């Protein structure tokens, strides 16, 4: 039953139909076989009786019992003709003495009234009466082999078995055809559902079946569900869009008052003394962290809202070099290597965002690894991509964090900065990489640490800047026509 339940619905329907057909045909074949076999045997016995009666009526006995003679009406050829084939004809006395026997006739035993089986033959016996017609003076035995009946019954059974099997196979094929035709609307619904699952577009219309049946009811139900989901999705996307726009606008508006606050706090911290100066410096540090957080939120909000900043060709090697130089205070207890190669890595991008990407990657490796860790930073070309790679030989990313390391507000362990991070650094890396048509991947370094790989599509190199006026060499007057040409 479990195997049957694993089969497709059309096969289950076809097999069920074929099984019922097989049971019905088998019952019918058994009944027909029993009655047909009985009818064949009865017809066989009737044929034996009729032939025996006909032959017995042609025998004319003569003479006393001690020297009985007889003759067939029409001669002995009548008996030989009746014994043609496998049939046997014998005339015997009541005690079993043979008076006449056809060629190759076997011993059919003592004569008995009616039809009986003897020595592999079906035997019909008729008495030959005396002149008075009352006393049997001899017996006529007419027999045919039982194999005739058996062969006929076997052919009937074979025909019935073939009919049952053929009917079952036809029922299976017909059931498959009907089930496939009945399942076609459901198959179309399934394909449409797969398309919706792949494209995530609930606006796709469900195929409408021609018949108004259960499948049509299911289609209407799914259609109504998809309409509701589409409306809900539209409302959710509208709300999220409003939220993204609000965060982006709010973050942008917060930058101006924060800049003013930072300027005032820097002025106060330089003019105040004692506890007041320390309080101003503490507020200044908090304001700077707030400015970084607002900048991170603004960058992510712009990426979510699809607001693309002005892009220009720039060399990614310079961006990575500047980022490594900016985190120099954190590299005192680390060994940092930088490899940017000699080939320019030109990409179309926003300089501030790419700088933030490289800065966050390098800073992440320095902050979350113990002192003495070796950090390798490289920028190179790979095919049509510019690849930035930051790897370390630290403890690596815990397995529980690898699947969501680029999610927002996910904080790793081992932060040596002394303050809890916002958990937005790697989220910004992914947002910047994707907004520039690239991607970021997490791998394991050869020493078991973390290895972040950013791939960005390369662009065209910017045109070289025009030479300064002081460096322009005037052409000779006679060269002017050739230059104009």
N, C-alpha and C positions, 0 to 999 in steps of 0.2 A: 504494500500500500504506500509506503514511503517513496519507493521508486516511482510509482505512478504519480504521486503528488509532485514530484520534481519535474515531470514532463510538461511541455507547453500545453496550454488549454486546448488547442486544436487537436493535439495528439490524444489527450485524455478523452475528448468528445468522440474522436474517431475510433479509439480502442473500445470505449464503452459501447458505441453503436455496433462495432464488429463483434464484440463479445455477446451482446444480446442476440444478434443475428445468428451467431454460431450456435447458441443454446437452442434457439427456436428451430433452426434447420436440423440440428442433431436429433432433437426430439421427433421431428417430423420424419427424419430418415430412419430412426429406429422403428417407429410405428409402420412406415411403409415397408421397411425391410422384413418385419415379422409377417405382415399380411401377404407381401409378394412372395416370400419363401413358402408360406403355407399354400398359396394359390398354385405355385409352380409344382409343388409336391402332389397336390390334389389333381392337377391336370395330368401330371405324369402317371399317377395311379389310374386315372380314368382311361387314359390312352392304353395302358396295359390291359385293363379289364375288357375294353371294347375289342382290342385285337385278340385277346384270349377267347372271348365269346364267339368272335367270327371264325377263328380257326377250329374251335371245338364243334361248331355247327357243321363243319365240312367233313368231319370224320365219320366214316360208316364202318362199324365193326361187323365182322362175320365169323362164324364158326363157334365151337364150344369154348368154354373158359380155359380148357386145358391146351387148346391150340388156337388162341385168339389171333385173328388177323384183322387188318383194317386197311382202309384206303381213304385218301383225301379226295374230296370232290374237286375235280380239276387236276388231280394228280399231285405228286410230291413236290412239284415245283411251287405250289402255293405255299407250303411250309417253308421251303428254302427262301422264297421271296420275302416272307415275313421275318425271316431270320437274317436279312441283309444287314450289313453293318456290324454292330456289337450286340445285336439282339440274339437271343437263344430260344429255341423251341425244342421241347421234349414231350414225348408221350410215354407215360410210365404206368405200371400197374399200381393198385392200391398199396402193395407192399414195397414199391420203389423200384421194381424191375423196369429196365429201360426197353421200350418197344420201338421208339424212334428218337433220334437225336440229331439236331442240326450240327454242322461242322463246328468244332471248337466250343461246343456248349459245355459249361462246367457242371459239376454236381450241384443241383438245386435243392437237394434234400428231399424228404418225404413230402408228398403232396398235402397241401392245406387249403381250405377254402379261403377265399379273399385274396388280399395282397399282403405280402410279408417280405422281409429282407432275408437273404440267404447268400452267403459266400460272396459278398460285394455286389450282389444283384438285387433288384427289386422284382419279385416274382408274383405273377398272377396265375392262379390255378383254376381250371374248370373241369368238372367231371364229364366223362363220356359214358352215357347211359346205354343200357341194353335195349333190345327191341321193344320191351314193354315201356321203356322210358322212365323206369323207377329205380333200377339198381345200377350204381356206377360200376362199370367194369374196367375203366381206365381213367387216367387224369392227363389233361393237357397243361403243360407248364410253359408260360411265356414270360421271358425275363429280359430286362435291360440293365446295364451297369448303373449303379448309384452315382458314379462320377458325372453322368450327364446332368443329374439334378444339382449336384454340388457345384459344377461349373456354371450352370445357369444362375444359381443363387449367389455364387461368388461374383459373377459379372454384375448382377443387380446391386450387390453391396458396394462393389468398386464404383459403380456409377453414382450411387448415393453418396459415398464418401467424397468423390470428386465434386459432386454438386454442392455438398456442405462446405468444402474448402473453397471452391470457386465463389460461392455466395458470400462467404466470410470475407474473402479478399476484395470482392467487389463492394461489399458494405464498408470495408475499411477505406478503400479509395474514395468511395462516394462520401463517406463521413469526413475524410480529410478535405475534399473539395468543398463540401458544404460548410465545414468549420472554418476553412480559410476564407471563404466568401463572407461568412458571418463575422469573422474577426477582422476583416479588412477595415471597417470604420474604426475599430478600437486600435488597430495598428497605426492608422493615420493620426488618431488622437495621441498615441504614444510618441510618434515622430515629432508632432507639434510640441508636445510637452518637453521632449529632449531639446528641441530648438530653443524653447523659452528658457530652459535651464542653462543652455550654453550661452545664449545672448543676454539673458537676464532682462528680457523685454516682454513684460506682460501685455503689451499692446497687440501682440500677434493674435490673429483671429483663429479660432478653432474651426476645423473643417466640419461642415454640416452634413450629416447623413441624409440620404433620400427618404428613408422610411421614418415614420414617427413612432419609434419604439423606445426600449429602455436605453439604447445607445444614444438616441437623440436627446433623451432626458438627461443623461450623463453629460452630453456635450453642452446643453444649455446651462447645466449647473456649473461646469467648469468655466464656461464663458462668463457667467455672472461673477464667479469667484475672481477671475482674472481682471474683470472690470473694477471690482472692489480693490484688488491689490494695486492696480494701476493708479487708481485715484489716491489710495493711501500712499503709494510711492511718490506720486507727484506732490502731495501735501508735505511728506517728509523731506523731499528734496528742496521744496520751497523754504521750509523752515530752516533746513541746514544752510541753504544759500544765504538766508537772512542772517543766520548766526555767523557764518564765515565773514560776510560783509561787515557785520557789527564788530567782530573781533579785529578784523583788519583795520577798520576805521578807528576803533577805540585805541588799538596799539599805536597807530600812526599819530593820533591826537595826544597820546600820553608822552610821546617823545619830547614835545616842546616844553611842557611844564617840568619834566624830569631834567632836561638840559638846564633849565633855569634853577631848579633846586640844587643840582650838582655844582653849578657855578657859585651860588650863594654859600653852599656848605664849604667849598674849597676856599672861598674868601674868609669865611668865619674861622675855619680851622687854622688858617695862617695868621689871623689876628688875635684869636683868643689864646689864653694860657690856662694851664692847670686842668682841673676837671672839666671845665667848659670846653677846652680844646679837645680833650679826649672824647667827650660826648659828640662834638661836631664831627670828629674823624670817624667815630662809630656810625653816625648817621650817614656820613659820606660813603663809607663802605657798603652799607645797606642800600643806599641809593644807586650805587654802581651795579650791585647785583640785580636790583630792580630794573635798571636800564638794560642789562644783558638779557634778563628774562623777557622784557617787553620787546626787545629786538628779535629774540628767538620766536616769540609768539607772532610777531608781525611777519616774519619770514614764512612761518608755517601757514598763517592765515592767507597770505598772498598765494602760496602754492595751492592751498585748498580752493581758493576762489578763482584760480586760473589767471591771476593777474601776472602777466609776463613783463619783467623789467627789460629795459633796453639792453640788447645784446650787441657785442662787438668782438672782433677777433682779438684774441690775446694768447700769450704763450703760457701754457700751464706750468712750465718749469719755473717761471718767475713767481707764480702764485704759490707753489709748494715751497719754494725757497723762502719767501716772505713769511709764510705761516710757521715754518720751523724756526726762523729767526725771532718771531714774536713770542714763542714759548720758551725762549732760551733760559729764563729764570727757573723753569721747571726741570731743566736738563742737567743741573749740577750733579745730581747723584745717579744719573743714567748715562748710558753710552749710546749716543744717537749718531747714525750714519745717514748721509743724504746722497742719493745718486740720481741725477737728472739727465745724464747723458749729454751728448753734443748736438743732437737733432732737435730742432724746434718742435714743440707740441702745440700747434695752433688749434684752438677750439672757439666756437661761437658761444659766448656766455656773458653773464653778468659778473664782473670782477669781484664785487663784495660777496656775492653768494658763493662763488667758487673758493674764495679765500676762507669763508666760514666753513665750507666743507673740509678743506685741508686742515684748517686749524683744529676743528673738532676731532678729526681722526687722530692727529698727532697728540693733542692734549688728552684724549681718551686713553691712549697707550701709556702716557707718562703718569697720569693720575691714578690709574687702576693697576699699576704694577709696582712691585717692591723696589727699593733702591738697589742699584747694581744691575738692573735689567737692561738688556741690549735691545734697542729699538731701531729698526731699519725703515727708512722712507725712500721711495723711489718713484720716478715718473718716467715712463717710456712709451714707445709706440708699439702696438700689437695689431698688425693688419690695418684696418681702417679705424681703430680705436686708440684713444689716448688712455693709458692705464696708470692710475695712481695707486700705489700699494704701500700699506703701513703694517708692519709685522713686528712682533716682539717675542721674547723667550720667557714671558711671564707664566703665570698659572693658567692662562686661557679663560675662555668663557664657560661658566658652568653649563652642563647639559640642559638644565631646567630653563635657562635664559636664552638659549640659542634660537629657539623658534620665534621668540618675541623681542629679540634684542633691539630691533629697529622700531618697535612700537613706542608711542609717546609715554613719558613719565615712568619708564622702566629704568630703575637704578641698579647698577651693579655693585658688588661688594669691593672692598679694598680702596675706597676713595681716600687719597692722602691729602686732599686739599684742605681738610679741616672743616669744611662746610658741606652740607648735603646738596648735591646737585639737583637740577630740575628734572633730569631724565629726558631732556629734549635734544641732547647733542647728536646722537646717532639718528634720531628721527629727522633732524635737519639735514644730515648727510644724505639720507635716502630721498627726502623731498627735493633737495637741490639736484641730485643725480638724475632723478626721474624727470624733473622739469627741464633738464638739458638734454633729454632723449637718451640717457644712460641708465646705469643700474649699479647697485652696490651689493657685494657678496661677502659673506663671512666664511672663512676657511680656517684650518688649523695650520700653524707654522710647523716647520720641520722639527723644532724643539718642543712642540706641544703647546705653544702660546697661541695668541689670536693673530689672524691675518685678514685684514680688510682690503678688498680689491674694488676700486671704482673704475668703471669703464665709461668713457664719454666719446661720442663721435667726433672725429677731427674735422676741422673746417679749413678754409683757405687762409693762407698767410696774409696779413695786412700789407698794403703797398708800402715800400720804404719811404721814410719821411724825406721831403725835399731838402737838399743841402742848404746850409746857412749861406747868406749873401757873401760873407767874407771868404767862403771856400769856393765860390764860383770863379772859374778861370775864363776870362773873355776869349772868345774865339777870334782868330785872325779874320780880318775883313774879307780876304779872298775866299774863306771857307763858308761864308754866309750863303751863297747860292746853293752849294751842295747840301747844306743843312735844310734849306727851304725845300729842296726837292725831296 
